[in-house]
Amino acid sequence: MLKVQEIRELIKLVDQSSLDEFVYEFEGSKIKMKKNVAGTEVVTRPAVQTAVVEQTPQPQVVVPAAVSQTAPVEEKQAEPVKEVNVDTSNLHKITSPMVGTFYQSPSPDSDAYVKVGSKVSKDAIVCIVEAMKLFNEIEAEVNGEIVEILVKDGQLVEYGQPLFLVKPE
């Protein structure tokens, strides 16, 4: 099965191309992408295995010439996250309310909403989680000080995953 990053790259390539539909099948798994007016739809179906399968080499994905002509995707370099050794038992965890991509700032050329040591109020925006091209502002939930940032900018986060540790006031 393809990795999440590989699926993301396929989505971008299909979205930027003139293709209306893309289908990928391998060992009982199938990924089908169709373009529509609202955006790109991704459907995945996991393979059901009934026997032990020996490790096989990764399949090669054949990309139509129209897709391979697109410009390379630029990766944004994330700033290193500062680590602080702190007793976390009395700290509040700000968690992700959804699966998506974590962003520390409103745009790539803007400063981060918060940094380690920043004072926040309970309704202050601390980050954005992007899901299905919707940018959701995440609030601090408590008054306090940011002690630790647990994820990197541009990282995929899961529902309920801790994003920040806050020392409540």
Backbone hydrogen bonds, N-H to C=O, Kabsch-Sander energy under -0.5 kcal/mol:
donor,donor_aa,acceptor,acceptor_aa,energy
7,I,3,K,-2.2
8,R,4,V,-2.5
9,E,5,Q,-2.2
10,L,6,E,-2.1
11,I,7,I,-2.5
12,K,8,R,-2.4
13,L,9,E,-2.5
14,V,10,L,-2.8
15,D,11,I,-2.8
16,Q,12,K,-2.2
17,S,13,L,-0.9
22,F,33,M,-3.0
24,Y,31,I,-3.0
26,F,29,S,-2.3
29,S,26,F,-2.3
30,K,45,R,-1.1
31,I,24,Y,-3.1
32,K,43,V,-1.9
33,M,22,F,-3.4
34,K,41,E,-1.1
35,K,20,D,-2.9
36,N,39,G,-2.3
39,G,36,N,-0.7
41,E,34,K,-2.1
43,V,32,K,-1.6
45,R,30,K,-1.4
49,Q,47,A,-0.6
62,V,60,Q,-0.5
63,V,61,V,-0.7
67,V,64,P,-1.2
68,S,64,P,-1.8
69,Q,65,A,-0.8
70,T,67,V,-1.5
78,A,76,K,-0.5
86,V,84,V,-0.9
88,T,86,V,-0.7
90,N,87,D,-0.6
91,L,88,T,-1.2
92,H,166,V,-3.1
94,I,92,H,-0.5
94,I,164,F,-2.3
95,T,93,K,-0.7
96,S,161,Q,-2.2
100,G,157,V,-2.0
101,T,130,E,-2.4
102,F,155,Q,-2.9
103,Y,128,I,-2.8
110,S,107,S,-1.9
113,Y,104,Q,-3.4
114,V,126,V,-0.5
117,G,146,I,-3.1
118,S,115,K,-2.4
120,V,144,G,-3.2
124,A,121,S,-2.0
126,V,138,I,-3.0
127,C,138,I,-1.1
128,I,103,Y,-2.5
129,V,136,N,-2.5
130,E,101,T,-2.8
130,E,128,I,-0.5
131,A,129,V,-0.5
131,A,134,L,-2.5
134,L,131,A,-1.6
136,N,129,V,-2.1
136,N,134,L,-0.7
137,E,135,F,-0.6
138,I,127,C,-2.6
140,A,124,A,-2.0
141,E,122,K,-2.2
144,G,120,V,-2.5
145,E,167,K,-1.8
146,I,118,S,-2.8
147,V,165,L,-3.1
148,E,165,L,-1.5
149,I,82,K,-0.5
150,L,148,E,-0.6
150,L,163,L,-2.8
151,V,163,L,-0.7
154,G,102,F,-3.3
155,Q,152,K,-2.0
157,V,100,G,-3.3
160,G,96,S,-3.4
161,Q,158,E,-1.8
163,L,94,I,-3.7
164,F,94,I,-1.4
165,L,148,E,-2.4
166,V,92,H,-2.9
167,K,145,E,-2.9
169,E,143,N,-2.0
